[in-house]
Amino acid sequence: MKIKNIIYSTLLIAFFLQNGYSQKSKIAAANKKYDSYSYVDAIKTYERVAEKGYKDEKMFQKLGNAYYFNAELQKAAKWYTELFAMNTNQDPEYFYRYSQSLKSIGKYDKANEMLEQFNKKSGNDNRAKLFANNKNYLEEIKANSGHYTVTNAEINSEFSDYGSAILGNKLIFASSRPNESGSNKVFKQTNESFTDILASEIAADGKMAAPTLFGGKEINSKFHESSPVFSKDGKTVYFTRNNFLDGKKGKDATRTMLLKIYKAKLEGDSWGAVTELSFNSNNYNVAHPALSPDNKTLYFASDMPGTLGQSDIFKVAIKADGTFGTPVNLGNTINTEGRESFPFVSEDNKLFFASDGRPGLGGLDIFMSKIEENGGFKVVENIGTPINSSQDDFALIIDSENKGYFSSNRTGGKGFDDIYLFKQIICKQKLEGIITDIESSQMLSNVKVSLFNEKFELLKETISNDKGLYSFEVECGKNYYVRTELVDYVTKESTISIGTQDGVTNLAIAIEKAACKVIVGGDLAKCFGIKVIYFDLDKSLITDKAVFELEKILDVLKQNPKMKIDVRSHTDSRQSANYNQSLSERRAKATLAWLVKNGIEANRLTGKGYGESQLLNNCSDNVKCTEEEHQINRRSEFIVVAIE
């Protein structure tokens, strides 16, 4: 066990000192008619077919989405209910849409259940924060990961090295390597020497010199010293030490030496005038100081009265005369029932700290929260890998160029705790693509394109240009939802994962018309994505699945009583040509018979089987083709021959 887990245990007090804490429009209904063609309202057809009792997962998705995007949530709830009754294994966004729709009809308990499932699938989301509780924290961590490179710092030893600060061109840190302060005493909890504060000069090329004792014996005693922080002018240092000053040990009622924060002044070339801070106590720990960018506030860790957990982060005002105000607990936005420690405030006013009380990867993880102007804190985020690991990660410091140091006892290090150098990965990514009509492949301009993050929060909007192109600047390694909206077209959402290196991620989007344009010679099957009317193998009996597809054609014919169609059945080249011709003719006749049986006049229908005579590719006899290539040739067509 390392010598950083201290404030939470009076038996490991000195230990705490040394090592830090080692974690997403509408479906525009077109009701237009022209002399040479008419529009078939696909959504209404789906709905009428569904009302007859036919069930199809994608149909229910389209119906629910159509009403959801048109803000008709009660109708959306009806079809999403059918969808989930058929299959609960849906993409995350369907759980969220279903929950919102259920609220519109007062079913809050069921809506809450869907929100819980949404959080399980998509990670914590602000719209469902009452149910989130970080249940999918790993997804959130993953989204925050991969932004830095990490390397072991050169100055690490086989002992504990941790808790760094920068002073000029020097790295100042704590180490338990022996005899730096001239003391041979060993800390029994770790069987290592008590920690001292050391300094290593950093050369222009990043090389680090062999460390030397920092501040001499004025700073370093025969007990623990660690976690220094320096004022902007470099003339004041705050650091942690066991309760020891002027050769005298201070102990609590159990005769334990707790931790205190001390400060020292630079006098000429030497550090001296070591004094303890006024809010220290012999009865609780105060440790790991950090300064605000303006040096007017000191942050620290403590288990003083008012602490919410094992150790909390506090702040205290530094007055103009150098005295201190009353310490203030940062509250439960930051602190938990666990351990929070090793605060650091960056130049852009972000609080970084270590905690084992929040969902993380294991041990102590490093978290970040932006400090607001009023002193409050924004949502706390786990900064992810590779800085956080399954072990203890703590004591992060970062500069304005997003590079810095942190400490960890992860595997692969040189000693018990090591200091690691991290640098931000500079990665630029653009998300772009062409938006086309799914049937004609025509490029579509003036499409509204919206970009959402993983939590369905709107980030950006744009309009596709005259060539159908849209583009967004995006973050590397992130996942996004892209929504496309255009009058007379079905609103569509697509998901995309952005690459982790510089470049362009392409997402081409093909969208379908909400109302299908039908002309003489057009194929009704294309309106509904009917590729083939399914029959039992080598038979011409109408199956339930075939009836579902035929119901759509039946509905169109009933809605357009003067429309006439020609039914064409095709096969692939497998089996003999004579067999395929006979089979396709029987299937075409069966299709015609079904339509007549269900109310369509026979004089509106013609039909023929074409067997393998009209292949759409080169998959003829004796040509080796994939199942997908053969499937292209197995098709049913419903060709409009007249619209009066």
C-alpha positions as CSV (number, residue, x, y, z in Angstrom):
1,M,0.0,0.0,0.0
2,K,1.3,3.4,-1.0
3,I,1.9,6.3,1.3
4,K,-0.8,8.6,-0.1
5,N,-4.0,7.2,1.5
6,I,-3.9,9.2,4.6
7,I,-6.6,11.8,5.5
8,Y,-9.2,9.0,5.6
9,S,-7.4,7.1,8.3
10,T,-5.6,8.5,11.3
11,L,-3.4,5.4,11.1
12,L,-2.1,6.5,7.7
13,I,-1.8,10.2,8.2
14,A,1.7,10.6,7.0
15,F,0.9,8.4,4.1
16,F,-1.6,10.9,2.7
17,L,1.0,13.5,2.7
18,Q,3.4,11.6,0.5
19,N,1.5,10.1,-2.4
20,G,-1.6,11.8,-3.4
21,Y,-4.7,10.0,-4.2
22,S,-3.0,6.8,-6.1
23,Q,-11.2,8.5,-12.3
24,K,-30.0,14.2,-31.1
25,S,-39.1,18.1,-38.6
26,K,-41.3,17.1,-39.6
27,I,-42.6,14.4,-42.0
28,A,-44.0,16.9,-44.5
29,A,-47.2,15.3,-45.9
30,A,-47.4,16.0,-49.6
31,N,-50.9,15.9,-51.0
32,K,-50.1,17.1,-54.5
33,K,-51.5,15.8,-57.7
34,Y,-50.4,16.5,-61.3
35,D,-51.9,15.5,-64.7
36,S,-49.3,12.9,-65.3
37,Y,-48.7,11.5,-61.8
38,S,-49.9,11.4,-58.3
39,Y,-48.3,11.1,-54.8
40,V,-48.7,8.1,-52.6
41,D,-48.5,9.0,-48.9
42,A,-46.3,6.2,-47.6
43,I,-46.8,7.0,-43.9
44,K,-50.6,6.9,-44.2
45,T,-50.3,3.6,-46.1
46,Y,-48.1,2.2,-43.3
47,E,-50.7,3.3,-40.8
48,R,-53.7,1.8,-42.6
49,V,-51.7,-1.4,-43.0
50,A,-50.8,-1.4,-39.4
51,E,-54.4,-0.8,-38.3
52,K,-55.3,-4.1,-40.0
53,G,-53.1,-5.8,-37.5
54,Y,-49.9,-6.3,-39.5
55,K,-46.7,-6.0,-37.5
56,D,-43.3,-4.9,-38.8
57,E,-40.5,-3.4,-36.8
58,K,-39.3,-0.9,-39.3
59,M,-42.9,0.2,-40.1
60,F,-43.5,0.9,-36.4
61,Q,-40.2,2.8,-36.3
62,K,-41.2,5.0,-39.2
63,L,-44.7,5.6,-37.9
64,G,-43.4,6.5,-34.4
65,N,-40.7,8.8,-35.8
66,A,-43.1,10.6,-38.2
67,Y,-45.4,11.6,-35.4
68,Y,-42.5,12.3,-32.9
69,F,-40.8,14.7,-35.2
70,N,-44.1,16.4,-36.0
71,A,-44.7,16.9,-32.2
72,E,-47.7,14.6,-32.2
73,L,-46.5,12.7,-29.3
74,Q,-49.7,10.9,-28.4
75,K,-49.7,9.2,-31.8
76,A,-46.0,8.6,-31.5
77,A,-46.6,6.8,-28.2
78,K,-49.1,4.5,-29.9
79,W,-46.6,3.3,-32.5
80,Y,-43.6,3.2,-30.2
81,T,-45.6,1.0,-27.9
82,E,-46.2,-1.4,-30.8
83,L,-42.5,-1.2,-31.6
84,F,-41.4,-2.1,-28.1
85,A,-44.0,-4.8,-27.8
86,M,-42.5,-6.4,-30.9
87,N,-38.8,-6.0,-30.0
88,T,-37.3,-4.2,-27.0
89,N,-33.8,-4.4,-28.5
90,Q,-33.8,-0.9,-30.1
91,D,-31.1,1.8,-30.5
92,P,-30.8,4.2,-27.6
93,E,-32.6,7.1,-29.2
94,Y,-35.9,5.1,-29.4
95,F,-35.9,4.7,-25.6
96,Y,-35.6,8.4,-25.2
97,R,-38.3,9.2,-27.8
98,Y,-40.6,6.6,-26.3
99,S,-40.1,8.1,-22.9
100,Q,-41.0,11.6,-24.0
101,S,-44.1,10.3,-25.9
102,L,-45.3,8.4,-22.8
103,K,-45.1,11.5,-20.7
104,S,-47.6,13.1,-23.2
105,I,-50.2,10.6,-22.2
106,G,-49.5,10.7,-18.5
107,K,-47.6,7.4,-18.2
108,Y,-44.7,8.7,-16.1
109,D,-43.8,5.5,-14.5
110,K,-43.4,3.8,-17.8
111,A,-41.5,6.8,-19.1
112,N,-39.1,6.6,-16.2
113,E,-38.5,3.0,-17.0
114,M,-37.6,3.9,-20.6
115,L,-35.3,6.7,-19.3
116,E,-33.5,4.2,-17.1
117,Q,-33.0,2.0,-20.1
118,F,-31.8,5.0,-22.2
119,N,-29.2,5.8,-19.6
120,K,-28.0,2.2,-19.6
121,K,-27.6,2.3,-23.3
122,S,-26.3,5.8,-24.0
123,G,-24.6,7.0,-20.7
124,N,-25.6,9.8,-18.4
125,D,-27.9,12.4,-20.0
126,N,-29.0,15.7,-18.7
127,R,-32.6,15.1,-19.8
128,A,-32.8,12.1,-17.6
129,K,-30.5,13.2,-14.9
130,L,-32.9,12.1,-12.1
131,F,-32.3,8.5,-13.3
132,A,-28.7,8.7,-14.5
133,N,-26.7,8.3,-11.4
134,N,-23.7,7.7,-13.7
135,K,-25.0,4.2,-14.5
136,N,-23.2,4.3,-17.8
137,Y,-20.1,6.1,-16.6
138,L,-17.8,4.0,-18.7
139,E,-19.3,5.5,-21.9
140,E,-18.8,9.0,-20.5
141,I,-15.2,8.2,-19.6
142,K,-14.6,6.7,-23.0
143,A,-15.9,9.9,-24.7
144,N,-13.5,12.0,-22.6
145,S,-10.5,9.7,-23.4
146,G,-7.7,9.6,-25.9
147,H,-6.9,13.3,-25.8
148,Y,-3.4,13.1,-24.4
149,T,-0.1,11.1,-24.7
150,V,1.5,9.9,-21.5
151,T,5.1,9.1,-20.8
152,N,7.0,8.2,-17.7
153,A,9.0,11.2,-16.5
154,E,12.8,10.7,-16.5
155,I,13.3,11.6,-12.8
156,N,11.4,8.6,-11.4
157,S,13.1,6.2,-9.1
158,E,12.4,2.8,-7.6
159,F,10.7,4.6,-4.7
160,S,7.7,6.9,-4.5
161,D,7.8,10.0,-6.7
162,Y,4.7,12.1,-6.9
163,G,3.0,15.5,-6.4
164,S,4.7,17.9,-8.7
165,A,4.8,21.6,-9.3
166,I,6.7,23.9,-11.8
167,L,9.0,26.7,-10.6
168,G,10.6,28.4,-13.5
169,N,12.4,25.7,-15.5
170,K,12.4,23.2,-12.6
171,L,10.1,20.4,-11.7
172,I,9.5,20.3,-7.9
173,F,8.2,17.1,-6.5
174,A,8.1,14.8,-3.5
175,S,10.2,11.6,-3.3
176,S,10.9,8.9,-0.8
177,R,14.3,8.1,-2.1
178,P,16.5,7.8,0.9
179,N,18.8,10.2,2.7
180,E,18.0,13.3,0.7
181,S,17.4,15.3,4.0
182,G,20.2,13.5,5.9
183,S,17.7,11.4,7.8
184,N,17.9,7.6,7.9
185,K,14.4,7.2,9.5
186,V,12.1,4.8,7.7
187,F,8.3,5.3,7.6
188,K,7.0,2.0,8.9
189,Q,3.8,2.1,6.8
190,T,5.7,1.9,3.6
191,N,9.1,0.7,4.7
192,E,10.5,3.7,2.7
193,S,12.2,6.8,3.8
194,F,10.1,9.8,4.7
195,T,9.4,12.0,1.7
196,D,11.4,15.1,0.8
197,I,10.8,17.8,-1.7
198,L,13.2,17.6,-4.6
199,A,13.9,19.7,-7.7
200,S,15.0,18.8,-11.2
201,E,16.0,21.2,-13.9
202,I,14.2,20.8,-17.2
203,A,16.3,21.5,-20.3
204,A,15.0,23.1,-23.5
205,D,14.9,19.7,-25.1
206,G,12.8,18.3,-22.2
207,K,15.6,16.4,-20.7
208,M,15.6,16.4,-16.9
209,A,18.6,16.7,-14.7
210,A,19.3,14.6,-11.7
211,P,17.1,15.8,-8.8
212,T,18.5,17.6,-5.8
213,L,17.0,18.6,-2.5
214,F,14.8,21.7,-2.7
215,G,15.0,24.4,-0.1
216,G,17.4,22.5,2.1
217,K,16.6,21.6,5.6
218,E,14.4,24.7,6.1
219,I,11.8,23.0,3.9
220,N,12.7,19.4,4.5
221,S,12.5,17.9,7.9
222,K,13.0,14.4,9.2
223,F,9.3,13.7,8.6
224,H,7.1,13.9,5.4
225,E,7.0,16.9,3.1
226,S,5.1,16.9,-0.2
227,S,2.8,18.7,-2.7
228,P,4.3,22.2,-3.1
229,V,2.6,25.0,-4.9
230,F,4.2,28.4,-5.7
231,S,2.9,31.9,-5.9
232,K,3.0,33.7,-9.2
233,D,6.1,35.6,-8.3
234,G,7.9,32.4,-7.2
235,K,8.7,33.9,-3.8
236,T,6.2,32.0,-1.6
237,V,5.8,28.2,-1.4
238,Y,2.9,26.4,0.3
239,F,3.6,22.7,1.1
240,T,2.4,19.8,3.2
241,R,4.3,18.4,6.2
242,N,3.7,16.3,9.2
243,N,2.9,18.3,12.3
244,F,6.4,19.4,12.9
245,L,7.9,22.8,13.3
246,D,11.0,24.2,15.0
247,G,12.0,20.8,16.1
248,K,8.7,20.1,17.9
249,K,6.2,17.4,17.0
250,G,2.5,18.1,17.4
251,K,0.1,15.3,18.0
252,D,-3.7,14.8,18.4
253,A,-5.4,13.1,21.3
254,T,-4.3,9.7,20.1
255,R,-0.8,10.9,19.8
256,T,-0.8,10.8,16.0
257,M,1.1,13.3,14.0
258,L,-1.4,14.7,11.5
259,L,-0.8,16.8,8.4
260,K,-0.6,20.6,8.1
261,I,0.1,23.1,5.4
262,Y,3.1,25.4,5.8
263,K,4.4,28.3,3.8
264,A,7.9,29.6,3.3
265,K,9.4,32.7,1.8
266,L,12.3,33.1,-0.6
267,E,14.9,35.2,1.2
268,G,17.6,36.0,-1.3
269,D,18.7,32.6,-2.7
270,S,17.3,30.6,0.3
271,W,14.0,29.5,1.5
272,G,13.1,30.4,5.1
273,A,10.6,31.8,7.6
274,V,8.6,28.6,7.6
275,T,5.2,29.1,9.3
276,E,2.1,27.0,9.6
277,L,-1.2,28.3,8.3
278,S,-3.7,29.7,10.8
279,F,-6.5,27.2,10.1
280,N,-4.3,24.2,10.8
281,S,-5.1,22.0,13.8
282,N,-3.6,19.3,15.8
283,N,-6.9,17.5,15.6
284,Y,-7.5,17.1,11.8
285,N,-5.5,17.0,8.6
286,V,-4.9,19.9,6.3
287,A,-2.9,19.1,3.1
288,H,-2.2,19.4,-0.6
289,P,-2.5,23.2,-1.2
290,A,-3.3,24.7,-4.6
291,L,-3.6,28.4,-5.6
292,S,-6.2,30.1,-7.8
293,P,-4.8,31.9,-10.9
294,D,-5.0,35.2,-9.1
295,N,-3.4,33.8,-6.0
296,K,-6.3,35.1,-3.9
297,T,-7.7,31.7,-3.0
298,L,-6.0,28.7,-1.5
299,Y,-7.6,25.3,-2.1
300,F,-6.7,22.3,0.0
301,A,-7.8,18.8,1.2
302,S,-8.9,18.2,4.8
303,D,-11.0,16.0,7.1
304,M,-11.8,19.0,9.4
305,P,-15.3,19.3,11.0
306,G,-17.9,19.8,8.2
307,T,-16.2,17.3,5.9
308,L,-18.8,15.3,3.9
309,G,-16.7,12.2,3.4
310,Q,-13.4,10.8,4.3
311,S,-11.6,13.9,3.0
312,D,-13.0,16.9,1.2
313,I,-11.7,19.8,-0.8
314,F,-12.0,23.3,0.8
315,K,-11.0,26.8,-0.2
316,V,-10.0,29.8,1.9
317,A,-9.5,33.4,1.0
318,I,-6.0,34.9,1.1
319,K,-6.4,38.4,2.4
320,A,-4.3,41.4,1.2
321,D,-2.3,41.3,4.4
322,G,-1.5,37.6,4.0
323,T,-3.9,36.4,6.6
324,F,-6.6,33.9,5.8
325,G,-10.4,33.9,5.9
326,T,-12.6,31.0,7.1
327,P,-12.3,27.7,5.2
328,V,-15.3,26.8,3.0
329,N,-16.2,23.3,2.0
330,L,-16.7,23.1,-1.8
331,G,-20.0,21.2,-1.3
332,N,-21.5,18.1,-2.8
333,T,-21.0,19.2,-6.3
334,I,-17.4,18.3,-5.8
335,N,-17.1,16.3,-2.6
336,T,-18.5,12.9,-1.9
337,E,-18.6,10.4,0.9
338,G,-15.2,9.1,-0.3
339,R,-11.9,10.8,-0.7
340,E,-11.3,14.0,-2.6
341,S,-7.9,15.4,-2.6
342,F,-5.0,16.9,-4.6
343,P,-6.8,20.0,-6.0
344,F,-5.3,22.1,-8.8
345,V,-6.7,25.2,-10.5
346,S,-5.6,25.8,-14.1
347,E,-5.2,29.2,-15.7
348,D,-8.6,28.9,-17.4
349,N,-10.2,28.3,-14.0
350,K,-10.8,24.6,-14.1
351,L,-10.6,22.6,-10.9
352,F,-8.8,19.3,-11.2
353,F,-8.9,16.9,-8.3
354,A,-8.5,13.2,-7.4
355,S,-11.4,11.2,-6.0
356,D,-12.4,7.6,-5.3
357,G,-16.0,8.6,-4.5
358,R,-17.1,9.0,-8.1
359,P,-17.5,6.3,-10.8
360,G,-14.1,5.8,-12.3
361,L,-11.7,3.2,-13.7
362,G,-10.4,2.1,-10.3
363,G,-8.7,3.6,-7.3
364,L,-8.3,7.3,-7.4
365,D,-9.3,9.0,-10.8
366,I,-8.7,12.6,-11.8
367,F,-11.8,14.7,-12.4
368,M,-12.4,18.2,-13.7
369,S,-15.0,20.9,-13.1
370,K,-15.1,24.4,-14.5
371,I,-15.3,27.1,-11.8
372,E,-18.1,29.6,-12.6
373,E,-17.8,33.3,-12.1
374,N,-20.1,33.1,-9.0
375,G,-17.8,30.5,-7.4
376,G,-20.0,27.5,-8.2
377,F,-19.0,24.5,-10.3
378,K,-20.2,23.0,-13.5
379,V,-20.7,19.3,-14.0
380,V,-17.8,17.2,-12.9
381,E,-16.2,15.1,-15.6
382,N,-13.8,12.2,-15.5
383,I,-10.9,13.2,-17.7
384,G,-10.6,9.6,-19.1
385,T,-7.7,7.5,-20.3
386,P,-4.8,7.5,-20.7
387,I,-4.4,9.8,-17.7
388,N,-6.8,7.7,-15.6
389,S,-6.2,4.0,-15.2
390,S,-7.3,1.1,-13.1
391,Q,-4.9,2.2,-10.3
392,D,-4.5,5.4,-8.4
393,D,-4.1,8.6,-10.5
394,F,-3.7,11.9,-8.8
395,A,-1.9,15.2,-8.3
396,L,-2.4,16.6,-11.9
397,I,-1.0,20.0,-12.9
398,I,-1.6,21.5,-16.3
399,D,-0.3,24.6,-18.1
400,S,-2.0,26.9,-20.7
401,E,-0.7,24.7,-23.5
402,N,-2.5,21.6,-22.1
403,K,0.6,19.7,-21.0
404,G,1.7,18.9,-17.6
405,Y,2.3,16.2,-15.0
406,F,0.3,13.8,-12.9
407,S,1.2,10.9,-10.5
408,S,0.1,7.3,-10.6
409,N,0.9,3.9,-9.2
410,R,-0.1,2.1,-12.4
411,T,1.6,-1.0,-13.6
412,G,4.7,-0.5,-15.7
413,G,6.2,2.3,-13.6
414,K,9.6,2.5,-12.1
415,G,8.6,2.7,-8.5
416,F,5.7,2.7,-6.1
417,D,4.3,6.0,-7.4
418,D,5.7,7.6,-10.5
419,I,5.3,11.1,-12.1
420,Y,4.1,11.1,-15.7
421,L,4.3,13.7,-18.4
422,F,1.2,14.2,-20.5
423,K,0.7,16.3,-23.7
424,Q,-2.5,17.1,-25.5
425,I,-3.0,15.3,-28.9
426,I,-3.6,18.0,-31.4
427,C,-6.2,16.5,-33.7
428,K,-8.4,18.3,-36.2
429,Q,-11.4,16.5,-37.8
430,K,-14.1,17.6,-40.2
431,L,-17.4,15.7,-40.7
432,E,-18.8,16.0,-44.2
433,G,-20.9,14.2,-46.7
434,I,-23.3,14.5,-49.7
435,I,-27.1,14.3,-49.1
436,T,-29.0,12.6,-51.9
437,D,-32.4,11.3,-52.8
438,I,-32.5,7.6,-52.0
439,E,-34.4,6.7,-55.2
440,S,-32.9,9.0,-57.8
441,S,-29.5,9.6,-56.2
442,Q,-30.0,13.3,-57.0
443,M,-28.0,15.6,-54.8
444,L,-30.2,17.6,-52.5
445,S,-29.6,21.3,-51.6
446,N,-31.1,23.3,-48.8
447,V,-31.3,20.3,-46.5
448,K,-31.2,21.4,-42.8
449,V,-28.5,19.4,-41.1
450,S,-28.3,19.3,-37.3
451,L,-25.4,17.9,-35.3
452,F,-26.0,16.4,-31.8
453,N,-23.7,14.9,-29.3
454,E,-24.1,11.5,-27.6
455,K,-26.5,13.1,-25.1
456,F,-28.8,14.4,-28.0
457,E,-27.8,18.0,-27.2
458,L,-27.9,20.2,-30.2
459,L,-24.4,21.5,-31.1
460,K,-24.5,23.0,-34.6
461,E,-26.8,23.5,-37.6
462,T,-26.1,24.0,-41.3
463,I,-27.7,23.8,-44.8
464,S,-26.5,21.6,-47.6
465,N,-25.1,23.5,-50.6
466,D,-26.1,23.3,-54.3
467,K,-24.1,20.1,-54.6
468,G,-25.7,18.5,-51.5
469,L,-22.6,18.9,-49.4
470,Y,-22.7,19.7,-45.7
471,S,-19.7,19.9,-43.2
472,F,-19.0,20.4,-39.5
473,E,-15.8,20.9,-37.5
474,V,-15.9,18.1,-34.9
475,E,-13.8,16.6,-32.1
476,C,-11.6,13.7,-32.7
477,G,-12.7,10.4,-31.2
478,K,-16.3,11.6,-30.5
479,N,-19.6,10.0,-31.5
480,Y,-22.4,12.2,-33.0
481,Y,-25.9,12.1,-34.3
482,V,-26.7,13.8,-37.6
483,R,-30.3,14.8,-38.4
484,T,-31.4,15.8,-41.9
485,E,-34.7,17.7,-42.5
486,L,-36.2,18.7,-45.9
487,V,-39.8,19.4,-46.9
488,D,-41.5,16.4,-48.5
489,Y,-38.8,14.1,-47.2
490,V,-38.7,11.8,-44.1
491,T,-36.6,13.2,-41.3
492,K,-33.5,10.9,-40.8
493,E,-31.0,10.6,-38.0
494,S,-27.6,8.9,-38.6
495,T,-24.8,8.1,-36.2
496,I,-21.1,8.5,-36.8
497,S,-17.9,7.9,-35.0
498,I,-15.2,10.4,-35.7
499,G,-11.6,9.3,-36.3
500,T,-8.9,9.8,-33.7
501,Q,-6.3,11.4,-36.1
502,D,-6.3,14.5,-38.3
503,G,-8.5,14.1,-41.3
504,V,-12.0,14.0,-42.7
505,T,-14.8,11.6,-41.6
506,N,-17.3,11.1,-44.4
507,L,-21.0,10.4,-43.8
508,A,-23.1,10.3,-47.0
509,I,-26.8,10.4,-46.3
510,A,-29.6,9.2,-48.6
511,I,-33.1,10.3,-47.6
512,E,-36.5,9.1,-48.8
513,K,-39.5,11.2,-49.8
514,A,-42.4,11.2,-47.4
515,A,-44.8,11.0,-50.3
516,C,-43.8,8.7,-53.1
517,K,-44.0,10.2,-56.6
518,V,-45.7,7.7,-59.0
519,I,-45.7,8.1,-62.7
520,V,-46.8,5.8,-65.5
521,G,-44.0,3.3,-65.8
522,G,-43.0,3.7,-62.2
523,D,-42.7,0.8,-59.8
524,L,-44.9,0.9,-56.6
525,A,-42.5,-1.5,-55.0
526,K,-39.9,1.2,-54.7
527,C,-42.2,3.4,-52.6
528,F,-42.2,0.8,-49.9
529,G,-38.8,-0.9,-50.3
530,I,-40.5,-4.1,-51.5
531,K,-37.7,-6.1,-53.1
532,V,-39.5,-9.3,-53.5
533,I,-42.9,-10.9,-52.5
534,Y,-41.9,-13.8,-50.4
535,F,-43.3,-17.3,-51.1
536,D,-42.4,-20.6,-49.6
537,L,-39.4,-22.1,-51.3
538,D,-40.3,-23.5,-54.7
539,K,-43.9,-22.7,-54.1
540,S,-46.5,-20.1,-55.1
541,L,-48.5,-19.9,-51.9
542,I,-48.9,-16.5,-50.4
543,T,-47.1,-16.3,-47.0
544,D,-47.8,-14.0,-44.1
545,K,-44.8,-12.0,-45.0
546,A,-46.0,-11.7,-48.6
547,V,-49.4,-10.6,-47.4
548,F,-47.8,-7.8,-45.4
549,E,-46.1,-6.4,-48.5
550,L,-49.2,-6.9,-50.7
551,E,-51.3,-4.9,-48.2
552,K,-49.3,-1.8,-49.1
553,I,-50.0,-2.3,-52.8
554,L,-53.7,-3.0,-52.0
555,D,-53.9,0.2,-50.0
556,V,-52.5,2.3,-52.9
557,L,-54.9,0.7,-55.4
558,K,-57.9,1.4,-53.1
559,Q,-56.8,5.0,-52.6
560,N,-56.3,5.5,-56.3
561,P,-59.3,3.6,-57.9
562,K,-58.4,4.5,-61.5
563,M,-54.8,3.3,-61.2
564,K,-53.8,0.1,-63.1
565,I,-50.7,-1.9,-62.6
566,D,-48.8,-4.8,-64.2
567,V,-47.4,-7.4,-61.7
568,R,-44.0,-8.8,-62.8
569,S,-42.3,-11.6,-61.0
570,H,-38.6,-12.4,-61.5
571,T,-36.2,-15.1,-60.4
572,D,-32.5,-15.6,-60.3
573,S,-30.7,-18.0,-62.6
574,R,-30.4,-20.9,-60.3
575,Q,-32.6,-23.9,-61.3
576,S,-33.4,-24.4,-65.0
577,A,-34.8,-21.6,-67.2
578,N,-38.0,-23.5,-67.8
579,Y,-38.5,-24.2,-64.1
580,N,-37.8,-20.5,-63.2
581,Q,-40.2,-19.3,-65.9
582,S,-43.0,-21.6,-64.7
583,L,-42.4,-20.7,-61.0
584,S,-42.5,-16.9,-61.7
585,E,-45.7,-17.2,-63.7
586,R,-47.4,-19.1,-60.9
587,R,-46.3,-16.5,-58.4
588,A,-47.5,-13.6,-60.6
589,K,-50.9,-15.3,-61.0
590,A,-51.1,-15.9,-57.2
591,T,-50.4,-12.3,-56.6
592,L,-53.1,-11.1,-59.0
593,A,-55.6,-13.6,-57.5
594,W,-54.9,-12.2,-54.0
595,L,-55.5,-8.6,-55.1
596,V,-58.7,-9.6,-56.8
597,K,-59.9,-11.6,-53.8
598,N,-59.3,-8.5,-51.7
599,G,-61.4,-6.1,-53.8
600,I,-59.4,-5.0,-56.8
601,E,-61.2,-5.3,-60.2
602,A,-59.4,-7.7,-62.4
603,N,-59.5,-5.3,-65.3
604,R,-57.1,-3.1,-63.4
605,L,-54.5,-5.8,-63.2
606,T,-52.2,-7.6,-65.5
607,G,-49.3,-9.8,-64.7
608,K,-46.6,-12.0,-66.0
609,G,-43.7,-14.1,-64.8
610,Y,-40.3,-13.4,-66.4
611,G,-38.3,-16.1,-64.8
612,E,-34.6,-15.4,-65.3
613,S,-35.0,-13.6,-68.6
614,Q,-34.4,-10.1,-67.2
615,L,-31.4,-10.4,-64.9
616,L,-30.1,-7.1,-63.5
617,N,-26.5,-8.2,-63.4
618,N,-24.3,-10.9,-64.9
619,C,-25.3,-13.7,-62.6
620,S,-26.5,-16.0,-65.3
621,D,-26.0,-19.8,-65.6
622,N,-22.6,-21.1,-64.4
623,V,-21.5,-17.6,-63.2
624,K,-20.3,-17.7,-59.6
625,C,-22.2,-15.0,-57.6
626,T,-22.9,-14.1,-54.0
627,E,-26.2,-14.6,-52.3
628,E,-26.6,-10.8,-52.3
629,E,-26.0,-10.6,-56.1
630,H,-28.6,-13.3,-56.7
631,Q,-31.0,-11.5,-54.5
632,I,-30.9,-8.5,-56.8
633,N,-32.5,-10.6,-59.5
634,R,-35.2,-12.1,-57.3
635,R,-37.6,-9.2,-57.4
636,S,-41.3,-8.3,-57.6
637,E,-42.4,-5.3,-59.6
638,F,-45.7,-3.4,-59.6
639,I,-45.5,-1.2,-62.6
640,V,-48.1,1.6,-63.0
641,V,-49.5,1.3,-66.5
642,A,-52.3,3.9,-66.1
643,I,-53.3,6.9,-63.9
644,E,-56.6,8.5,-65.0
